[in-house]
């Protein structure tokens, strides 16, 4: 069975293709040094279309009556809030443009508005060297150092000095633990269960937040933060895996780059933490089969985020306590306990 590989490495050669979603303009050159938030390419994202149903908004059934009230024509450029049509003069009913754009067509009492395109800038994602240009799409960037991959991110990239706030892998982040001395830093914490802790972090503001786990209810708030947030192990009260906790703790006060891109298995994108080091590493493997002596992480209760060594992949299928029959492996956990875990609940750490 092909295993999911998660990289938690003290030294690796990190090579990433950073590409626009469509053709555009590349802003960097080969051998150029870039920082995490530097734009490396840009493109105009095509505007979407919005259909404004004036007839329904004004409550008029006769199409000709409606179109006489529409004081606009195709090609008109509108700003958000501009009047498209108005019925009556005393306490009038008004239909306004929902966004900046251009009228494409008017038909059957409806106005088709094309929203103006916006400029999208692709950021480097980590500090490194541009080793190759991909014409009209982006660039390949490389560095050497610590690489830690997570399971969830809020789509923001930034970098700052790493500070370790958690003294243990299961410590809970609270508002009281944060203060003004952490402004502009990347904070490594354990579990976050309270919205006020994230709000305080945003008010400081931080340059980044690394969590072992987080309550799922906090995802909408996390998506509004001004800094990158990366969750390493999952949602619920799960301690940070020891491999990542030790690696982050021993690299405190180094510059950490956070690329909180969402996990996309189709393209291999994952939220990542990169800490550049003055040493050279090797490119890690991106896929592997389960086999003895691998370091693996357990996902799911009762051993969630625990790390162990794979002893053997069990022949055939194993019957779980809930009656399901699954492919499983025997794992020796760090406390020397031997447990059987479904292969679907394991990923390989390397």
N, C-alpha and C positions, 0 to 999 in steps of 0.2 A: 504494500500500500504506500502510495506517495505521501510523504509527510509535509506538513506546513513548516517551513523553516523561519524562525525568528532570530534575528541577529542581535546578540548582546555581547559585544566583542571589545576587549581592552585595546586592541590595535588591529586595524583593517585598512585596506585600500578601498576608498569609497569613490565610486564612479557612477554618476547619475546623468541621464539624458533629461534635460529640462526643455520641454517643447510646448509651443503654443497650441491651442485647440484648432486653430486654422492659420493659414498663411499670414505673415505679417513682416515686421521689420526687426532684424537682429541688431542689438545695441552694443554688443561686446565684440572683442577680437581674440584671436588665439593667443595664449600665454598671458592673458590679462588676469590680474588678481581681482576677485569679487568677494563681497561680503554677503551675508545671509539675505538682507533685505534689498540688495541692489537689483534694479530692473535689468534683465538681460535681453528681453525682447518685448515687443508690443504689437497689438493688433486692434482694429476697430471691430467690436462685437456687433454683429448685425442687429438692427432694431427689430423688436417684435411688433405685432399688429394687435390693436385693440379695437373691438367693434362696439361703438356707442349706439345703443338703441334709443334714439330720440323719441320715436313714436310711443314706445312703452313708458319712457320716463315722463312724458307729458300727458300720457293717458288719452291720446288721440288716435282714432281708428282710421281716419281718412288719410291716405298717404300724401295726397296733394296738399292738404291743409298743413301737414307736418313740414313738408319740404319748403313751403312758403315761409315758415318760421325759422328755418335754418339759414342764418345770415353768413354762410361760409361757402366756399367752392373748393374743388380739388386743387391741390397745390399750395393752399394756404398753410403757413407755418404757425403753430399755436404753442403757447406756453401753458404749463399746468395752471388751471383755474380760469383760462380764457372762456368767454361765453360762446357756446356753439349754437344754442337756440334758446328762445325765451317766450313764454306764454303769459300775456297780461302785463300790466304796468303797475297796478297796486297789489302788493304782496305777490309778485310774479313767481312763476315756476321756471327755474333756470337749469339748463343742462350745460355743464362745464367740461373742459378738456381734463381728463384724469391724469395726464402727463404731458411733458414737452413732446412735440412731434409734428408731423405733416399729414394733412388730409390726403388720402390716396383716392377715395371714392365716396360718393353719396348715392344711396339707392334704397328705395322702399322705406324711407324714413330712418335709415341707419347711416352712420358715418364711420368709415373705416380709417383709423388713425395709425400711422406708422411711427412708433416711438423712435426717437433719435438714437443712433448708435453711440456706444460708450467706448472709451479707450481702456483696454485691458492690458496691464503690464505684468509680465511674468517675472517673478523674483528668483534669485539664484537658489534659495533654499538652505544653503550652508556656505561657509567661507571656503574658498578653494581657488584653483587655477582653471581657466578655460582651456581645455585641451583640443577641442574640435568644434567647428561651427557647423550647424545644420542649416543650410540656406533657407531663409524665409520662415524658419520654424523655431530656432533656439540654439542651444549649445550643450556640449557635454562638459561637465565640471568634475574635477577630481581633487581629493585631499587624502590625507592619512591620519588616522586617529581612532578615537572611541566611537562606536556605532551602537546605538540602542534603539530598537524598534518597538512601537506601541501598537495598541489596537484601535484607538480613537483619537481624532484631533479636530479642532474647531476652524481649520482652513486658514490660519494666519501663520506667518513666518517672522521670526525676529531672533535676536541673540543678546546675551548679556552674561555677566559674571555669575557662575553657579554658586548658590548658597544652599547648604543642607539644613533644612528646618526640622526634619524628622530624625529623631534619635533611634527609632526602631521602625521596622518595615510596616507595622500595623498602627502607627500613631495617627491620630485624627487631627486634621487641620481645622483650627478655629479662628475666628476673627481676632481674638485676643493675642494669638501668636504672631500676628503681623504688625509691623510698625514702620515708621518712616525711614529707618535705617536700611530697609530692604528695597526702597524705591530704585527702579532701574535694574534690578537683579532678576535672575532666573532662579526660582525657588523649587527645591525638591521637597515634597511633602508625602504623606502616606495616603490616608483616605479623607475625602471631603463629603460631608453629609449635609452641610448647611449653606444656604444661599448667601447669608451675610458674610461668610468667609470669602466667597468669590467677589462679592460687591466691594469689600474692603480691599482686596487685591487689585481691583480695577481702579479704585480711587487713589491708590498710592502714586502712580500705577507700577505694577511689575512689568518686566520685559518678557516673562514667561513663567509657566507653572507646570511642573511635572508631578502627576499623581499616580499612585499605584492603582487606585480605584475611586469611583465616584457614584453617588446615587443617580440613578437614571433620570429622576425627576429634575435634575439640575442641567440637563442637556440644553434646553431652550435658553437658559441664562448663559451657559458657557459659550453658546454661539453668538452672543452679543458682546463678549469681552473684547477689549482693545489689544490684547496680547495673546500669543499662542498658548493653548492648553493641550497637553498630551496625557492621555490615560494609558498606562502601560499594561495593566492586567485585566481590566473589565469593569463591569458595573455591579453595584452591590458592595457590601463591606468585605473586600478582599485585600489581604496584605500585599504589599509590593513584593515581587519575587526577589529572592536573596541575591541573585546574580546582578540584577540591575541596581538594587539598593547598595551593594558593596561597591560597584563600579562608580556610581554617582557620588557616593560618600568619599571615595578616595580621590576624586577629581574636583573636589570643592575648590572654589576660587579660580577655576579655569574658565575660559570663555566658552559658553555652550550655545550652539546653534539649534534652534527648534523649528522644524518644518512640520506643522500640524495638519498636513494634508490628510484627507479621509482615506481609509483603507480601501483600495480598489484592486481586488485579486486579478481582474482581467488585464490590467496594465502593470501590475507589480508595485503600485504606489502604496506606501505605508507612512504613518506619522513617524518621524525619526528625530533623534537627538544625535548631533555630531559634535565632538570635541576634538579639534585638530591638535595633533602632537608632532614634535620634531623627530619623527621616526617613520620608517616605511613598513607597511603591512602588505598582506596579500588579499586579492579579491576573494570574498567569501562565496560559498555555494548558495544558489538561490533555491535549489530543490534537492530532495534526498529521499531515500527509502528508509523505513524503520529497520534498525539493525542493532545488535547487542553493543553495549558500551557507549551508546549515544547519551548525551545530556539532554533530558527532556523536561518540559514543564507540564504540569497537570492543569487542565482547564475544567472547572466544575467541581461542585461539592462532592465529597467532604475534604478533598485535598487541593482545593483551588489555589493556584499560583505556587504550589510547592514544586521544588526541583528535585530530580532524582536521576538515577542511571538506569537505562533500559537493560534488563537482564536477558529477556527473551521475548520474542513474539510468539504467543501461544498458538499451537496448531488448532485448526478448525475454528469453532466459535465457543464463546463462554457465555453461560447463562447468568445474567445479573439478578440482583435481589428483586427487581421489578418484573422479572420474567422475560425480558428482552434477551435475545441471543446476538452477540456482537463479536467482532474481531477485537482481541485484547492483548495486552502485554503485561509482563511482570516488571515492576519498577522498584528499585531500592531507593527510598527517599533519603534525604540528608540525615535523618535521625536513625537510619539503618532499618526502618520498618519496610517490609516487602509487601506491596499491594498489587492487585490486578486492576488495570485501568483500561477502558475502551480506547482503541487507537484514535477514534474520532475526538477524544478528549485530550489528546497529546499534541504538542508541537516540539520540534527539535530546536534546541538552543545551540547556536554556533556563531 
